[in-house]
Amino acid sequence: MRYVIIGTSAAGLAAAEVLRARDREGSITLISEEEHLPYSRPLLTYLLGREIKPEKIFLKSADFFAHLRLTAILGEPVVKVNPVTCEVRLGNQKAIPYDRLLIASGARPRLLNIPGQDLTGIYTLRHLADVDRLEAGLAPGGTVVVVGAGAVGLKVADCLVSRGLTVKLLARGSQPLSRILDPVSADLLMQVIKEKGIDLHLHSWPEAILGKQGRVTGVALNDNRELKAQAVIFSVGVEPRVEFLAGTNLAEAGGIRVDSFMRTSVPEIFAAGDCCLPHHLITGQPAAFHIWPAAVAQGQVAGANMAGGRRRYDGILPQNSISLKGFRIITGGHFAPDTADGEIYTELDLPRRRYRRLVFQEGRLVGVTLVGEVEQAGIYFQVMAQKLPVRGLVADPKSKDFHPGKLWG
Amino acid sequence: MKTVIIHPERCVGCFQCRIACAVEHSRTKSLAGALFEAVRPVPRLRIYPGRQHLAFPNKCRHCDPAPCQQVCIAGAISRAPRGTVQIDPDRCINCAMCAMACPFGVLSYAPTFKAPEKRAVALKCDQCPEREGVGKVPACVEVCKVGALTYGEVEDAQEAKGRAFAQAVFTSLKADKEAGAAIPEMITLWRQLS
């Protein structure tokens, strides 16, 4: 059996490891556009902030591919997948035939549709090469505008401030992380952002990037203000990388549609990770959430099924962990209930900067936000993932003295 | 695999295990020394007020496959050759992904002398590898005065517990109900199991 995997990040690697464990004989080929050894994408911001040593970003040692007898084609883009002839065509026109194919091509950062984005000094942070570009382009003591106050934007702003740069962080709405935080937890976060020295601009969004002689000089905002800056970093979300599937009917705008076995509409082609559209654990509807743990889980399921197994993917449960040096927020599941009987329980301990917000619907826990004290988050996530009825729990999560440990003791 | 086995019905919540654990994970490995270390060590197991029992000791189960290992974005969590799940403080970035994944809520985040430059890293039970090297049982097991923490094969413990429960059920069917009525449930269970 000839297995081919497009992508060597979370999903691709997880699939390769499971495949090799289940099929000792088959040939496994991994293809990546990036020439580096597999590395951890979420660590890029930590690398930029110099919180980790450069060699710690690599997840696998140099002998990883040889050890699992994997053929790695690194530094070569995939330009086409032909499901009829069962071939993957590379940038150098070489064709790789397959019996089972996994598409784990991931996503690429979005930009905004505004003028000036071709200037020198515009950055995104998604690949290891982006860190090198940023390192080369960031002048010490300069000013950087970070567009988008999501999880990546916040972390980028935090690490640039700690490197001594002046950072202006732009949020489109009235708070950062508007899709996952309620105003109370966002207020707690904004206090910390202020203490870190990040200059947060609310209701501010760029309308154009200003430049002189091909270099960024500033950003024109929607409220007619102008911010001076030597660099602009966009963190406004990602889009799936599926352009090499043009004409195959496999991909739609949001990504590659898969069933609960991570199989696409073509039986011998599977998809996993940021490029696909798995079903949501709570709603069952296709949902795109680009998170590392989900990509690993999907890769494992796809790998098992490619080797002839029948493993079902539980579904994606959105989760985020935001950590600004000592201040932590963990969120998961729904932000708001989507049925009429929905209920939100909150508990705020302002002096200690602790906050607990639970979302219930149909007698089940469907969403959680923990600020400050997050060590027990996994227990809430299990209650959500297993869809346990709240009434059946031995301790009431809505009581003041609730502690997740009570569910165990 | 040999592991620390918890018998919550025996725990009285004296916290001796927590002290022993912190001391074992200190630089000096002595109680007096630990108090004066630059990085004060913290225990890696928790005791909750119990619901069914007086107290409930909670610690890492060294699951296989381990959910924390699968979600670790830093590649800091791995399985040691002896079967335990271990965290490399040098690689840990304190991101709390493992806290989201752990269904038992056993992780804590604190500084450790093994990575003094870091504000905090993820900490959990490592089953005292240095003690095992010299043939000792884990520190928490050694100090437990009531037999709530024991060290052995999980399968053996399951079998022994199954037998004890079967015996307890059998005894209770025969026992005079009046005689057992005044004794609190935990004590009754404890006696039945010993």
Contacts between the chains, C-beta under 8 A, distances in Angstrom:
chain1	res1	chain2	res2	distance
A	14	B	70	7.9
A	40	B	73	5.1
A	40	B	74	6.3
A	40	B	75	6.3
A	41	B	73	7.9
A	42	B	73	4.0
A	42	B	95	7.4
A	43	B	73	6.3
A	43	B	74	6.1
A	43	B	93	6.8
A	46	B	74	7.9
A	46	B	93	5.3
A	51	B	93	6.4
A	52	B	74	7.5
A	52	B	91	7.8
A	52	B	93	6.2
A	56	B	74	7.2
A	56	B	75	8.0
A	56	B	90	7.8
A	56	B	91	5.7
A	59	B	75	4.5
A	292	B	71	7.0
A	292	B	73	5.2
A	292	B	97	7.6
A	293	B	70	6.8
A	293	B	71	3.9
A	293	B	97	6.8
A	293	B	100	7.7
A	293	B	101	6.7
A	296	B	70	5.4
A	296	B	71	6.9
A	297	B	70	7.1
A	300	B	70	7.9
A	319	B	100	5.4
A	321	B	95	5.8
A	321	B	96	4.6
A	321	B	97	5.5
A	321	B	99	7.5
A	321	B	100	5.9
A	323	B	94	6.4
A	323	B	95	5.5
A	323	B	96	5.8
A	325	B	119	6.4
A	326	B	119	6.2
A	326	B	120	7.4
A	328	B	96	5.6
A	330	B	96	6.3
A	330	B	99	6.9
A	330	B	100	5.8
A	332	B	100	6.8
A	374	B	96	5.6
A	374	B	99	5.6
A	375	B	99	5.4
A	375	B	105	6.3
A	375	B	107	5.8
A	375	B	108	5.6
A	375	B	109	6.9
A	376	B	99	7.4
A	376	B	105	3.7
A	377	B	96	7.5
A	377	B	99	4.9
A	377	B	100	5.0
A	377	B	105	7.6
A	378	B	67	7.7
A	378	B	99	5.9
A	378	B	100	5.7
A	378	B	101	5.7
A	378	B	102	3.9
A	378	B	103	5.4
A	378	B	104	7.1
A	378	B	105	5.5
A	378	B	107	7.9
A	379	B	103	6.6
A	379	B	104	7.2
A	379	B	105	4.6
A	381	B	100	5.7
A	381	B	101	7.5
A	381	B	103	7.6
A	382	B	103	4.2
A	394	B	51	6.0
A	395	B	51	6.6
A	403	B	48	6.6
A	403	B	49	7.9
A	404	B	105	5.4
A	405	B	46	6.9
A	405	B	48	3.4
A	405	B	49	7.9
A	405	B	56	6.6
A	405	B	58	6.0
A	405	B	105	6.7
A	406	B	48	6.8
A	406	B	49	7.7
A	406	B	51	5.5
A	408	B	48	7.1
A	408	B	56	6.2
A	408	B	58	6.1
A	408	B	104	6.9
A	408	B	105	7.9
A	409	B	8	6.6
A	409	B	48	4.8
A	409	B	49	7.1
A	409	B	50	3.9
A	409	B	51	4.9
A	409	B	52	6.7
A	409	B	53	6.4
A	409	B	55	7.4
A	409	B	56	3.0
A	409	B	58	7.7
